[in-house]
Protein backbone atom coordinates (compact mmCIF):
# COMPACT_ATOMS: atom_id res chain seq x y z
CA UNK A 1 0.00 0.00 0.00
CA UNK A 2 1.33 3.41 -0.95
CA UNK A 3 0.81 6.35 1.37
CA UNK A 4 0.04 9.64 -0.31
CA UNK A 5 0.38 13.09 1.12
CA UNK A 6 -1.45 16.17 -0.05
CA UNK A 7 -0.75 19.54 1.50
CA UNK A 8 -3.19 22.35 2.23
CA UNK A 9 -1.79 25.75 3.04
CA UNK A 10 -4.04 28.54 4.26
CA UNK A 11 -3.05 32.14 3.64
CA UNK A 12 -4.87 34.80 5.67
CA UNK A 13 -4.82 38.54 5.14
CA UNK A 14 -6.65 41.26 7.02
CA UNK A 15 -7.75 44.60 5.66
CA UNK A 16 -9.65 46.85 8.04
CA UNK A 17 -12.72 44.84 9.16
CA UNK A 18 -12.38 42.18 6.44
CA UNK A 19 -10.41 38.94 6.64
CA UNK A 20 -9.60 37.02 3.47
CA UNK A 21 -8.38 33.43 3.32
CA UNK A 22 -7.04 31.30 0.50
CA UNK A 23 -6.72 27.52 0.94
CA UNK A 24 -4.37 25.91 -1.58
CA UNK A 25 -4.29 22.12 -1.98
CA UNK A 26 -1.16 20.70 -3.63
CA UNK A 27 -1.12 17.04 -4.66
CA UNK A 28 1.85 14.78 -5.20
CA UNK A 29 1.83 15.47 -8.94
CA UNK A 30 1.89 19.21 -8.14
CA UNK A 31 -1.71 19.80 -9.18
CA UNK A 32 -3.31 22.60 -7.20
CA UNK A 33 -6.86 23.50 -6.30
CA UNK A 34 -7.65 26.79 -4.56
CA UNK A 35 -10.59 27.78 -2.36
CA UNK A 36 -11.36 31.26 -1.10
CA UNK A 37 -13.25 32.60 1.89
CA UNK A 38 -13.95 35.90 3.57
CA UNK A 39 -15.26 37.24 6.85
CA UNK A 40 -16.31 40.76 7.72
CA UNK A 41 -16.55 42.07 11.27
CA UNK A 42 -19.69 43.92 12.17
CA UNK A 43 -18.61 47.41 13.31
CA UNK A 44 -20.51 46.98 16.60
CA UNK A 45 -18.63 43.75 17.46
CA UNK A 46 -15.41 43.71 19.46
CA UNK A 47 -12.28 43.28 17.28
CA UNK A 48 -11.16 39.70 17.90
CA UNK A 49 -8.97 38.76 14.90
CA UNK A 50 -8.99 35.02 15.64
CA UNK A 51 -12.72 34.81 14.94
CA UNK A 52 -12.32 36.44 11.53
CA UNK A 53 -9.40 34.11 10.78
CA UNK A 54 -11.44 31.05 11.75
CA UNK A 55 -14.48 32.08 9.72
CA UNK A 56 -12.51 33.04 6.62
CA UNK A 57 -10.37 29.87 6.79
CA UNK A 58 -13.39 27.60 7.26
CA UNK A 59 -15.12 29.23 4.29
CA UNK A 60 -11.98 28.83 2.17
CA UNK A 61 -11.79 25.14 3.11
CA UNK A 62 -15.48 24.69 2.29
CA UNK A 63 -14.93 26.32 -1.11
CA UNK A 64 -11.86 24.12 -1.64
CA UNK A 65 -13.90 20.99 -0.89
CA UNK A 66 -16.55 21.98 -3.44
CA UNK A 67 -13.92 22.73 -6.09
CA UNK A 68 -12.11 19.43 -5.42
CA UNK A 69 -15.40 17.57 -5.76
CA UNK A 70 -15.98 19.33 -9.10
CA UNK A 71 -12.51 18.25 -10.30
CA UNK A 72 -13.25 14.63 -9.34
CA UNK A 73 -16.66 14.76 -11.06
CA UNK A 74 -15.08 16.13 -14.25
CA UNK A 75 -12.45 13.36 -14.15
CA UNK A 76 -15.17 10.71 -13.81
CA UNK A 77 -17.08 12.12 -16.79
CA UNK A 78 -13.92 12.21 -18.94
CA UNK A 79 -12.91 8.65 -18.03
CA UNK A 80 -16.40 7.20 -18.43
CA UNK A 81 -16.45 7.93 -22.16
CA UNK A 82 -19.57 8.07 -24.29
CA UNK A 83 -22.65 6.19 -23.19
CA UNK A 84 -23.36 3.18 -25.43
CA UNK A 85 -26.94 2.51 -26.42
PATI-101210 format. One record per atom (N, C-alpha, C, O): residue in three letters; atom name; x, y, z. Coordinates in nm, 2 decimals, padded with zeros to 4 digits. Layout:
# residues N
{'ALA', 'CA', {X, Y, Z}}
...
# end
This chain:
# residues 85
{'UNK', 'N', {00.08, -00.12, 00.00}}
{'UNK', 'CA', {00.00, 00.00, 00.00}}
{'UNK', 'C', {00.09, 00.12, 00.00}}
{'UNK', 'O', {00.19, 00.13, 00.08}}
{'UNK', 'N', {00.06, 00.22, -00.08}}
{'UNK', 'CA', {00.13, 00.34, -00.10}}
{'UNK', 'C', {00.06, 00.45, -00.02}}
{'UNK', 'O', {-00.06, 00.48, -00.04}}
{'UNK', 'N', {00.14, 00.52, 00.06}}
{'UNK', 'CA', {00.08, 00.63, 00.14}}
{'UNK', 'C', {00.10, 00.76, 00.05}}
{'UNK', 'O', {00.21, 00.78, -00.01}}
{'UNK', 'N', {00.00, 00.84, 00.04}}
{'UNK', 'CA', {00.00, 00.96, -00.03}}
{'UNK', 'C', {-00.01, 01.08, 00.07}}
{'UNK', 'O', {-00.08, 01.07, 00.17}}
{'UNK', 'N', {00.05, 01.19, 00.03}}
{'UNK', 'CA', {00.04, 01.31, 00.11}}
{'UNK', 'C', {00.00, 01.43, 00.02}}
{'UNK', 'O', {00.07, 01.46, -00.07}}
{'UNK', 'N', {-00.11, 01.49, 00.06}}
{'UNK', 'CA', {-00.14, 01.62, -00.01}}
{'UNK', 'C', {-00.13, 01.73, 00.10}}
{'UNK', 'O', {-00.15, 01.70, 00.22}}
{'UNK', 'N', {-00.10, 01.84, 00.06}}
{'UNK', 'CA', {-00.07, 01.95, 00.15}}
{'UNK', 'C', {-00.17, 02.07, 00.12}}
{'UNK', 'O', {-00.20, 02.10, 00.01}}
{'UNK', 'N', {-00.23, 02.12, 00.23}}
{'UNK', 'CA', {-00.32, 02.23, 00.22}}
{'UNK', 'C', {-00.25, 02.35, 00.30}}
{'UNK', 'O', {-00.22, 02.33, 00.42}}
{'UNK', 'N', {-00.23, 02.46, 00.24}}
{'UNK', 'CA', {-00.18, 02.58, 00.30}}
{'UNK', 'C', {-00.29, 02.68, 00.30}}
{'UNK', 'O', {-00.35, 02.70, 00.20}}
{'UNK', 'N', {-00.30, 02.75, 00.41}}
{'UNK', 'CA', {-00.40, 02.85, 00.43}}
{'UNK', 'C', {-00.33, 02.99, 00.45}}
{'UNK', 'O', {-00.25, 03.00, 00.54}}
{'UNK', 'N', {-00.36, 03.08, 00.36}}
{'UNK', 'CA', {-00.31, 03.21, 00.36}}
{'UNK', 'C', {-00.41, 03.31, 00.41}}
{'UNK', 'O', {-00.52, 03.31, 00.35}}
{'UNK', 'N', {-00.39, 03.39, 00.51}}
{'UNK', 'CA', {-00.49, 03.48, 00.57}}
{'UNK', 'C', {-00.43, 03.62, 00.56}}
{'UNK', 'O', {-00.32, 03.65, 00.60}}
{'UNK', 'N', {-00.52, 03.71, 00.51}}
{'UNK', 'CA', {-00.48, 03.85, 00.51}}
{'UNK', 'C', {-00.60, 03.93, 00.58}}
{'UNK', 'O', {-00.71, 03.89, 00.56}}
{'UNK', 'N', {-00.56, 04.04, 00.64}}
{'UNK', 'CA', {-00.66, 04.13, 00.70}}
{'UNK', 'C', {-00.65, 04.27, 00.65}}
{'UNK', 'O', {-00.54, 04.32, 00.64}}
{'UNK', 'N', {-00.77, 04.32, 00.61}}
{'UNK', 'CA', {-00.77, 04.46, 00.57}}
{'UNK', 'C', {-00.89, 04.53, 00.64}}
{'UNK', 'O', {-01.01, 04.50, 00.61}}
{'UNK', 'N', {-00.86, 04.62, 00.73}}
{'UNK', 'CA', {-00.96, 04.68, 00.80}}
{'UNK', 'C', {-01.05, 04.58, 00.88}}
{'UNK', 'O', {-01.00, 04.51, 00.96}}
{'UNK', 'N', {-01.18, 04.58, 00.85}}
{'UNK', 'CA', {-01.27, 04.48, 00.92}}
{'UNK', 'C', {-01.30, 04.36, 00.84}}
{'UNK', 'O', {-01.38, 04.28, 00.87}}
{'UNK', 'N', {-01.22, 04.34, 00.73}}
{'UNK', 'CA', {-01.24, 04.22, 00.64}}
{'UNK', 'C', {-01.12, 04.13, 00.65}}
{'UNK', 'O', {-01.00, 04.17, 00.65}}
{'UNK', 'N', {-01.14, 04.00, 00.66}}
{'UNK', 'CA', {-01.04, 03.89, 00.66}}
{'UNK', 'C', {-01.06, 03.81, 00.54}}
{'UNK', 'O', {-01.17, 03.76, 00.52}}
{'UNK', 'N', {-00.95, 03.79, 00.47}}
{'UNK', 'CA', {-00.96, 03.70, 00.35}}
{'UNK', 'C', {-00.87, 03.58, 00.37}}
{'UNK', 'O', {-00.76, 03.59, 00.43}}
{'UNK', 'N', {-00.92, 03.47, 00.32}}
{'UNK', 'CA', {-00.84, 03.34, 00.33}}
{'UNK', 'C', {-00.84, 03.27, 00.20}}
{'UNK', 'O', {-00.93, 03.27, 00.12}}
{'UNK', 'N', {-00.72, 03.21, 00.17}}
{'UNK', 'CA', {-00.70, 03.13, 00.05}}
{'UNK', 'C', {-00.65, 03.00, 00.09}}
{'UNK', 'O', {-00.54, 02.99, 00.16}}
{'UNK', 'N', {-00.72, 02.89, 00.06}}
{'UNK', 'CA', {-00.67, 02.75, 00.09}}
{'UNK', 'C', {-00.62, 02.69, -00.04}}
{'UNK', 'O', {-00.70, 02.67, -00.13}}
{'UNK', 'N', {-00.50, 02.65, -00.04}}
{'UNK', 'CA', {-00.44, 02.59, -00.16}}
{'UNK', 'C', {-00.40, 02.45, -00.13}}
{'UNK', 'O', {-00.31, 02.42, -00.04}}
{'UNK', 'N', {-00.46, 02.35, -00.21}}
{'UNK', 'CA', {-00.43, 02.21, -00.20}}
{'UNK', 'C', {-00.33, 02.18, -00.31}}
{'UNK', 'O', {-00.35, 02.21, -00.42}}
{'UNK', 'N', {-00.22, 02.11, -00.27}}
{'UNK', 'CA', {-00.12, 02.07, -00.36}}
{'UNK', 'C', {-00.11, 01.92, -00.35}}
{'UNK', 'O', {-00.09, 01.86, -00.24}}
{'UNK', 'N', {-00.12, 01.85, -00.46}}
{'UNK', 'CA', {-00.11, 01.70, -00.47}}
{'UNK', 'C', {00.03, 01.66, -00.50}}
{'UNK', 'O', {00.12, 01.74, -00.53}}
{'UNK', 'N', {00.05, 01.53, -00.50}}
{'UNK', 'CA', {00.18, 01.48, -00.52}}
{'UNK', 'C', {00.23, 01.51, -00.66}}
{'UNK', 'O', {00.35, 01.53, -00.68}}
{'UNK', 'N', {00.14, 01.51, -00.76}}
{'UNK', 'CA', {00.18, 01.55, -00.89}}
{'UNK', 'C', {00.18, 01.70, -00.92}}
{'UNK', 'O', {00.18, 01.74, -01.03}}
{'UNK', 'N', {00.18, 01.77, -00.82}}
{'UNK', 'CA', {00.19, 01.92, -00.81}}
{'UNK', 'C', {00.06, 01.99, -00.87}}
{'UNK', 'O', {00.07, 02.11, -00.91}}
{'UNK', 'N', {-00.04, 01.92, -00.88}}
{'UNK', 'CA', {-00.17, 01.98, -00.92}}
{'UNK', 'C', {-00.21, 02.07, -00.80}}
{'UNK', 'O', {-00.19, 02.03, -00.68}}
{'UNK', 'N', {-00.28, 02.18, -00.83}}
{'UNK', 'CA', {-00.33, 02.26, -00.72}}
{'UNK', 'C', {-00.48, 02.29, -00.74}}
{'UNK', 'O', {-00.53, 02.30, -00.85}}
{'UNK', 'N', {-00.55, 02.31, -00.63}}
{'UNK', 'CA', {-00.69, 02.35, -00.63}}
{'UNK', 'C', {-00.69, 02.46, -00.52}}
{'UNK', 'O', {-00.64, 02.44, -00.41}}
{'UNK', 'N', {-00.76, 02.57, -00.55}}
{'UNK', 'CA', {-00.77, 02.68, -00.46}}
{'UNK', 'C', {-00.91, 02.71, -00.42}}
{'UNK', 'O', {-01.00, 02.72, -00.50}}
{'UNK', 'N', {-00.93, 02.73, -00.29}}
{'UNK', 'CA', {-01.06, 02.78, -00.24}}
{'UNK', 'C', {-01.04, 02.91, -00.17}}
{'UNK', 'O', {-00.93, 02.94, -00.12}}
{'UNK', 'N', {-01.14, 02.99, -00.17}}
{'UNK', 'CA', {-01.14, 03.13, -00.11}}
{'UNK', 'C', {-01.25, 03.15, -00.01}}
{'UNK', 'O', {-01.36, 03.10, -00.03}}
{'UNK', 'N', {-01.22, 03.23, 00.09}}
{'UNK', 'CA', {-01.33, 03.26, 00.19}}
{'UNK', 'C', {-01.30, 03.40, 00.25}}
{'UNK', 'O', {-01.19, 03.45, 00.24}}
{'UNK', 'N', {-01.41, 03.46, 00.30}}
{'UNK', 'CA', {-01.39, 03.59, 00.36}}
{'UNK', 'C', {-01.48, 03.60, 00.48}}
{'UNK', 'O', {-01.58, 03.53, 00.50}}
{'UNK', 'N', {-01.45, 03.69, 00.57}}
{'UNK', 'CA', {-01.53, 03.72, 00.69}}
{'UNK', 'C', {-01.52, 03.87, 00.71}}
{'UNK', 'O', {-01.41, 03.94, 00.69}}
{'UNK', 'N', {-01.63, 03.93, 00.75}}
{'UNK', 'CA', {-01.63, 04.08, 00.77}}
{'UNK', 'C', {-01.69, 04.10, 00.91}}
{'UNK', 'O', {-01.79, 04.05, 00.95}}
{'UNK', 'N', {-01.61, 04.18, 00.99}}
{'UNK', 'CA', {-01.66, 04.21, 01.13}}
{'UNK', 'C', {-01.76, 04.32, 01.12}}
{'UNK', 'O', {-01.75, 04.42, 01.06}}
{'UNK', 'N', {-01.87, 04.29, 01.20}}
{'UNK', 'CA', {-01.97, 04.39, 01.22}}
{'UNK', 'C', {-01.91, 04.51, 01.30}}
{'UNK', 'O', {-01.84, 04.48, 01.40}}
{'UNK', 'N', {-01.92, 04.63, 01.26}}
{'UNK', 'CA', {-01.86, 04.74, 01.33}}
{'UNK', 'C', {-01.90, 04.75, 01.48}}
{'UNK', 'O', {-01.82, 04.81, 01.56}}
{'UNK', 'N', {-02.01, 04.69, 01.52}}
{'UNK', 'CA', {-02.05, 04.70, 01.66}}
{'UNK', 'C', {-01.99, 04.59, 01.74}}
{'UNK', 'O', {-01.99, 04.59, 01.86}}
{'UNK', 'N', {-01.93, 04.49, 01.68}}
{'UNK', 'CA', {-01.86, 04.38, 01.75}}
{'UNK', 'C', {-01.72, 04.41, 01.79}}
{'UNK', 'O', {-01.66, 04.50, 01.73}}
{'UNK', 'N', {-01.68, 04.35, 01.90}}
{'UNK', 'CA', {-01.54, 04.37, 01.95}}
{'UNK', 'C', {-01.44, 04.32, 01.84}}
{'UNK', 'O', {-01.47, 04.21, 01.78}}
{'UNK', 'N', {-01.33, 04.38, 01.82}}
{'UNK', 'CA', {-01.23, 04.33, 01.73}}
{'UNK', 'C', {-01.15, 04.21, 01.79}}
{'UNK', 'O', {-01.06, 04.23, 01.86}}
{'UNK', 'N', {-01.19, 04.09, 01.75}}
{'UNK', 'CA', {-01.12, 03.97, 01.79}}
{'UNK', 'C', {-01.07, 03.90, 01.66}}
{'UNK', 'O', {-01.15, 03.82, 01.60}}
{'UNK', 'N', {-00.95, 03.92, 01.62}}
{'UNK', 'CA', {-00.90, 03.88, 01.49}}
{'UNK', 'C', {-00.91, 03.72, 01.47}}
{'UNK', 'O', {-00.93, 03.68, 01.36}}
{'UNK', 'N', {-00.89, 03.65, 01.58}}
{'UNK', 'CA', {-00.90, 03.50, 01.56}}
{'UNK', 'C', {-01.03, 03.45, 01.51}}
{'UNK', 'O', {-01.04, 03.36, 01.43}}
{'UNK', 'N', {-01.14, 03.52, 01.54}}
{'UNK', 'CA', {-01.27, 03.48, 01.49}}
{'UNK', 'C', {-01.28, 03.50, 01.34}}
{'UNK', 'O', {-01.33, 03.42, 01.27}}
{'UNK', 'N', {-01.23, 03.62, 01.30}}
{'UNK', 'CA', {-01.23, 03.64, 01.15}}
{'UNK', 'C', {-01.14, 03.54, 01.08}}
{'UNK', 'O', {-01.18, 03.50, 00.97}}
{'UNK', 'N', {-01.03, 03.51, 01.14}}
{'UNK', 'CA', {-00.94, 03.41, 01.08}}
{'UNK', 'C', {-01.01, 03.28, 01.07}}
{'UNK', 'O', {-01.01, 03.21, 00.96}}
{'UNK', 'N', {-01.08, 03.24, 01.17}}
{'UNK', 'CA', {-01.14, 03.11, 01.18}}
{'UNK', 'C', {-01.26, 03.10, 01.07}}
{'UNK', 'O', {-01.27, 03.00, 01.00}}
{'UNK', 'N', {-01.34, 03.21, 01.07}}
{'UNK', 'CA', {-01.45, 03.21, 00.97}}
{'UNK', 'C', {-01.40, 03.21, 00.83}}
{'UNK', 'O', {-01.45, 03.13, 00.75}}
{'UNK', 'N', {-01.30, 03.30, 00.80}}
{'UNK', 'CA', {-01.25, 03.30, 00.66}}
{'UNK', 'C', {-01.18, 03.17, 00.62}}
{'UNK', 'O', {-01.20, 03.13, 00.51}}
{'UNK', 'N', {-01.10, 03.11, 00.71}}
{'UNK', 'CA', {-01.04, 02.99, 00.68}}
{'UNK', 'C', {-01.14, 02.87, 00.66}}
{'UNK', 'O', {-01.12, 02.79, 00.57}}
{'UNK', 'N', {-01.24, 02.87, 00.74}}
{'UNK', 'CA', {-01.34, 02.76, 00.73}}
{'UNK', 'C', {-01.41, 02.78, 00.59}}
{'UNK', 'O', {-01.45, 02.68, 00.53}}
{'UNK', 'N', {-01.44, 02.90, 00.56}}
{'UNK', 'CA', {-01.51, 02.92, 00.43}}
{'UNK', 'C', {-01.42, 02.89, 00.31}}
{'UNK', 'O', {-01.47, 02.84, 00.21}}
{'UNK', 'N', {-01.29, 02.92, 00.32}}
{'UNK', 'CA', {-01.20, 02.88, 00.22}}
{'UNK', 'C', {-01.19, 02.73, 00.20}}
{'UNK', 'O', {-01.18, 02.68, 00.09}}
{'UNK', 'N', {-01.19, 02.66, 00.32}}
{'UNK', 'CA', {-01.18, 02.51, 00.31}}
{'UNK', 'C', {-01.31, 02.45, 00.25}}
{'UNK', 'O', {-01.30, 02.36, 00.18}}
{'UNK', 'N', {-01.42, 02.51, 00.29}}
{'UNK', 'CA', {-01.55, 02.47, 00.23}}
{'UNK', 'C', {-01.55, 02.49, 00.08}}
{'UNK', 'O', {-01.59, 02.40, 00.00}}
{'UNK', 'N', {-01.50, 02.60, 00.03}}
{'UNK', 'CA', {-01.49, 02.63, -00.11}}
{'UNK', 'C', {-01.40, 02.54, -00.18}}
{'UNK', 'O', {-01.42, 02.49, -00.29}}
{'UNK', 'N', {-01.28, 02.51, -00.11}}
{'UNK', 'CA', {-01.19, 02.41, -00.16}}
{'UNK', 'C', {-01.25, 02.27, -00.18}}
{'UNK', 'O', {-01.23, 02.21, -00.28}}
{'UNK', 'N', {-01.33, 02.23, -00.08}}
{'UNK', 'CA', {-01.39, 02.10, -00.09}}
{'UNK', 'C', {-01.49, 02.09, -00.21}}
{'UNK', 'O', {-01.49, 01.99, -00.28}}
{'UNK', 'N', {-01.56, 02.20, -00.23}}
{'UNK', 'CA', {-01.66, 02.20, -00.34}}
{'UNK', 'C', {-01.58, 02.19, -00.48}}
{'UNK', 'O', {-01.62, 02.12, -00.57}}
{'UNK', 'N', {-01.47, 02.27, -00.49}}
{'UNK', 'CA', {-01.39, 02.27, -00.61}}
{'UNK', 'C', {-01.32, 02.14, -00.63}}
{'UNK', 'O', {-01.32, 02.09, -00.75}}
{'UNK', 'N', {-01.27, 02.07, -00.53}}
{'UNK', 'CA', {-01.21, 01.94, -00.54}}
{'UNK', 'C', {-01.31, 01.84, -00.59}}
{'UNK', 'O', {-01.28, 01.75, -00.67}}
{'UNK', 'N', {-01.43, 01.85, -00.53}}
{'UNK', 'CA', {-01.54, 01.76, -00.58}}
{'UNK', 'C', {-01.57, 01.78, -00.72}}
{'UNK', 'O', {-01.59, 01.68, -00.80}}
{'UNK', 'N', {-01.57, 01.90, -00.77}}
{'UNK', 'CA', {-01.60, 01.93, -00.91}}
{'UNK', 'C', {-01.49, 01.87, -01.00}}
{'UNK', 'O', {-01.52, 01.82, -01.11}}
{'UNK', 'N', {-01.36, 01.88, -00.95}}
{'UNK', 'CA', {-01.25, 01.82, -01.03}}
{'UNK', 'C', {-01.27, 01.67, -01.04}}
{'UNK', 'O', {-01.25, 01.62, -01.15}}
{'UNK', 'N', {-01.30, 01.61, -00.93}}
{'UNK', 'CA', {-01.33, 01.46, -00.93}}
{'UNK', 'C', {-01.44, 01.43, -01.03}}
{'UNK', 'O', {-01.43, 01.33, -01.10}}
{'UNK', 'N', {-01.55, 01.50, -01.02}}
{'UNK', 'CA', {-01.67, 01.48, -01.11}}
{'UNK', 'C', {-01.63, 01.49, -01.25}}
{'UNK', 'O', {-01.67, 01.41, -01.34}}
{'UNK', 'N', {-01.55, 01.59, -01.29}}
{'UNK', 'CA', {-01.51, 01.61, -01.43}}
{'UNK', 'C', {-01.42, 01.50, -01.47}}
{'UNK', 'O', {-01.43, 01.45, -01.58}}
{'UNK', 'N', {-01.33, 01.45, -01.38}}
{'UNK', 'CA', {-01.25, 01.34, -01.42}}
{'UNK', 'C', {-01.33, 01.21, -01.44}}
{'UNK', 'O', {-01.30, 01.14, -01.54}}
{'UNK', 'N', {-01.43, 01.19, -01.36}}
{'UNK', 'CA', {-01.52, 01.07, -01.38}}
{'UNK', 'C', {-01.59, 01.08, -01.52}}
{'UNK', 'O', {-01.59, 00.98, -01.59}}
{'UNK', 'N', {-01.64, 01.19, -01.55}}
{'UNK', 'CA', {-01.71, 01.21, -01.68}}
{'UNK', 'C', {-01.61, 01.19, -01.79}}
{'UNK', 'O', {-01.65, 01.12, -01.89}}
{'UNK', 'N', {-01.49, 01.24, -01.79}}
{'UNK', 'CA', {-01.39, 01.22, -01.89}}
{'UNK', 'C', {-01.35, 01.08, -01.91}}
{'UNK', 'O', {-01.33, 01.03, -02.02}}
{'UNK', 'N', {-01.34, 01.01, -01.80}}
{'UNK', 'CA', {-01.29, 00.86, -01.80}}
{'UNK', 'C', {-01.40, 00.77, -01.84}}
{'UNK', 'O', {-01.38, 00.66, -01.89}}
{'UNK', 'N', {-01.53, 00.81, -01.82}}
{'UNK', 'CA', {-01.64, 00.72, -01.84}}
{'UNK', 'C', {-01.66, 00.70, -01.99}}
{'UNK', 'O', {-01.71, 00.60, -02.04}}
{'UNK', 'N', {-01.63, 00.80, -02.07}}
{'UNK', 'CA', {-01.65, 00.79, -02.22}}
{'UNK', 'C', {-01.79, 00.80, -02.25}}
{'UNK', 'O', {-01.88, 00.83, -02.17}}
{'UNK', 'N', {-01.82, 00.79, -02.38}}
{'UNK', 'CA', {-01.96, 00.81, -02.43}}
{'UNK', 'C', {-02.04, 00.69, -02.38}}
{'UNK', 'O', {-02.00, 00.58, -02.37}}
{'UNK', 'N', {-02.17, 00.72, -02.36}}
{'UNK', 'CA', {-02.27, 00.62, -02.32}}
{'UNK', 'C', {-02.31, 00.54, -02.44}}
{'UNK', 'O', {-02.35, 00.60, -02.54}}
{'UNK', 'N', {-02.30, 00.41, -02.43}}
{'UNK', 'CA', {-02.34, 00.32, -02.54}}
{'UNK', 'C', {-02.48, 00.29, -02.53}}
{'UNK', 'O', {-02.53, 00.26, -02.42}}
{'UNK', 'N', {-02.55, 00.28, -02.64}}
{'UNK', 'CA', {-02.69, 00.25, -02.64}}
{'UNK', 'C', {-02.72, 00.13, -02.73}}
{'UNK', 'O', {-02.84, 00.09, -02.74}}
# end
